[in-house]
Amino acid sequence: DSELALIDTHTSGSYIMAKIQAYSPMVANERYLLKIKLNGSTVISTVTHLGVPDPQYSDQSPFLILIPAYTKLEVTLENQEESNSNDWTVSITGRIYR
């Protein structure tokens, strides 16, 4: 399957200390590759089982990340199975520093 951008935005002149979390309400044992990119470079890449990090990987969700000023932020998801697509939600919460 192809990589799908769930969030594709730019920051302003402030930086953000943020937590990013992906979640799916679907019940299935399907693997997805979640990537968080800053200015096109992948800074976090992990495999999830419908929003729950795969136990064989050390990454934890939500992901704490510092997003610099004037930065393009992308959160993408790619299904690693040959199956139907599922519904996903990505949330970003954080504090803006000027």
C-alpha positions as CSV (number, residue, x, y, z in Angstrom):
1,D,0.0,0.0,0.0
2,S,1.1,3.6,-0.4
3,E,2.1,6.0,2.2
4,L,-0.8,8.3,3.3
5,A,-0.2,11.8,4.8
6,L,-2.5,12.2,7.8
7,I,-1.0,15.6,8.8
8,D,0.8,17.9,6.4
9,T,1.3,21.4,7.8
10,H,3.9,24.1,8.5
11,T,4.8,25.8,11.8
12,S,5.0,29.5,12.2
13,G,7.8,31.6,13.9
14,S,7.4,29.7,17.2
15,Y,8.6,26.3,18.2
16,I,6.3,23.6,19.7
17,M,7.0,21.0,22.3
18,A,4.4,18.4,21.2
19,K,3.1,15.0,21.8
20,I,1.9,13.1,18.7
21,Q,-0.3,10.1,19.0
22,A,-2.0,7.9,16.3
23,Y,-5.1,5.9,17.1
24,S,-7.5,3.6,15.3
25,P,-10.8,2.4,16.8
26,M,-10.7,-0.7,14.5
27,V,-10.1,-4.1,16.0
28,A,-7.6,-6.1,13.9
29,N,-4.1,-7.4,14.0
30,E,-2.7,-5.3,11.2
31,R,0.7,-3.7,11.1
32,Y,1.1,-0.1,10.0
33,L,4.3,1.9,9.5
34,L,3.9,5.3,11.2
35,K,6.4,8.1,10.3
36,I,6.9,11.6,11.7
37,K,8.8,13.8,9.3
38,L,10.3,17.3,9.7
39,N,11.1,19.1,6.5
40,G,10.9,15.8,4.6
41,S,13.3,13.9,6.9
42,T,11.9,11.0,8.9
43,V,12.7,11.6,12.6
44,I,10.4,8.9,14.0
45,S,9.5,5.6,12.3
46,T,7.8,2.8,14.1
47,V,5.5,-0.2,13.4
48,T,2.1,-0.1,15.1
49,H,-0.8,-2.5,15.5
50,L,-3.7,-0.2,15.0
51,G,-2.3,2.5,17.2
52,V,-0.6,0.3,19.8
53,P,3.2,0.2,19.4
54,D,4.5,-3.2,18.4
55,P,6.1,-4.7,21.6
56,Q,9.2,-5.8,19.7
57,Y,10.1,-2.1,19.1
58,S,11.2,0.3,21.8
59,D,9.3,3.3,20.6
60,Q,6.4,4.5,22.8
61,S,3.3,6.4,21.9
62,P,2.6,9.3,22.3
63,F,5.8,10.5,20.8
64,L,7.4,13.6,22.4
65,I,8.9,15.8,19.8
66,L,10.3,19.4,19.5
67,I,9.1,21.0,16.3
68,P,11.3,24.0,15.3
69,A,10.0,27.3,13.9
70,Y,9.3,27.4,10.2
71,T,9.2,23.6,9.8
72,K,7.1,21.4,7.6
73,L,5.5,18.6,9.7
74,E,4.2,15.4,8.2
75,V,2.7,12.4,9.9
76,T,2.3,9.5,7.5
77,L,0.9,6.0,7.7
78,E,1.4,2.9,5.5
79,N,-0.4,-0.4,5.8
80,Q,2.1,-3.2,5.9
81,E,-0.5,-5.9,5.3
82,E,-2.5,-6.9,2.2
83,S,-5.8,-5.9,3.8
84,N,-8.5,-3.3,3.8
85,S,-7.9,0.2,5.0
86,N,-8.9,1.3,8.5
87,D,-9.9,4.6,10.1
88,W,-7.2,6.5,11.8
89,T,-6.9,9.6,14.0
90,V,-3.7,11.6,14.8
91,S,-3.7,14.1,17.5
92,I,-1.1,16.7,18.4
93,T,-1.0,18.4,21.7
94,G,1.7,20.7,23.0
95,R,2.9,24.1,24.1
96,I,4.0,26.9,21.8
97,Y,7.2,28.8,22.7
98,R,7.8,32.2,21.2
